[in-house]
């Protein structure tokens, strides 16, 4: 009897300790990466490490960034706030003007530090890893003097609990990875020309994803080596969609939908809602990971934070809608806003007079398919789905039925079917309310001088001293 009581006393003590134990939290962030892993159904990519992590953990299929470009997206998920609310919506803006975050808004690393978490944005890795983290922050505001405590991996095992990020640049252009994917076998989306240039470019992107997976494997080895695997929550995500035409910098699925794989450690009691081996289609936003990571650390959701806790005792109701926004990127001015629900995506274009292929120095230089579309368009060699991208203007509104048209090539905004009209009206109203309720700063245009100074490269006609046409 005494032995039985002792056994249950020890079991209770171990369980209580595990429940009280605060986990380490590690974000693994891939640049410009859509859900192009084997576990998401992508062919010609080799991603055994991340596929294995997903099989043992949870994989989310409807996880969205709030912006389709890195600096705006990172400004959001590092604060738990929409970039449009905090004035961080223009890509690579506020680099030298001293702009700071609004009162009450802080970086997640600051909030973690306030709860006695050690924080790191890891650049320096042990020699056996064979690479370095990019250390990317890229925020559209002046950061605090010391946003993280360290950049060194070796500090983590002696400073627990920790909150750390490791950023990977493999899938950011220019791509680099050992050739693996066969260009002849990769899937070409219907709005891309099926051309050797397209196939080679997509294969190189998938090779970069394979290299990314290899490096994730090195991180997993380090976690095991340092005895951190059993008490570290691992979150693998992309910072925005893939660096391809109609993906990065645009508000279609391909620009905002990114992978999210969550692995909960065996040494810490899992929160309510975590189901190992499950694939979830719950609508989530990147700012929700911010709020939820704080909850995992035992930190109450800050007042006013727009991210929602999606797991654990403090979980909030599932989202019915997710939102996204794109504003000026370098010298290229668009203002796009979007909302999607479980079935439809609605996009509102505040700059419909501009062409999709509006001049952008980055894309002109880095995107071979961007230039290919223009060339084939001039030769009248594009299919109707492809020719939309070469048109001189863009639709003011777009509506897509994602169940029947996952690649979003059939714009239903002018459909007369009652179901489509109801979806358009409902989502349009939801988006209008979101713009107002979140105090979307994109409603206030930048001055021409600010936009000109902050655009990193000027169009050719401006370089020659000519005035830009009104």
ABEGO torsion letter per residue (X at the ends): XAAAAAAAAAAAAAAAAAAABBBBBBBBBBBGBBBBBAAAGBBGBBBAAAAAAAAABBBBABBBBABABAAAAAAAAAAGBBAAAAGAABBGBGAAAGBBBBBGBBBAAAAAAAAGBBBBBBABBBAAAGBBBAGBAGBABBBBABABABABAAAAAABOBBBBBBBBAAABOBBBBBBABBAAABBBBAABBBBAAAAAAAAAAAAAAAAAAAAAAAAAAAAAAAGAAAABBBBBBBABBBBBBGBBGBABAAAABBBBBBBBBAABBBBBGBBBGBBBABBBBAAAAAAAAAAAAGBBBBBGBABBBABEAABBBBBABBBBBBBBBEABBBBBBBBBBAABBBBBBABAABBAABBBAAAAAABAAAAAAAAAAAAGABBAAAAAAABABBBABBBBBAAABAAGABBAAABABAAAAAAAAAAAAAAAAAAAAAGBAAABBBBAAAAAAABABBBAAAAAGBBBBX
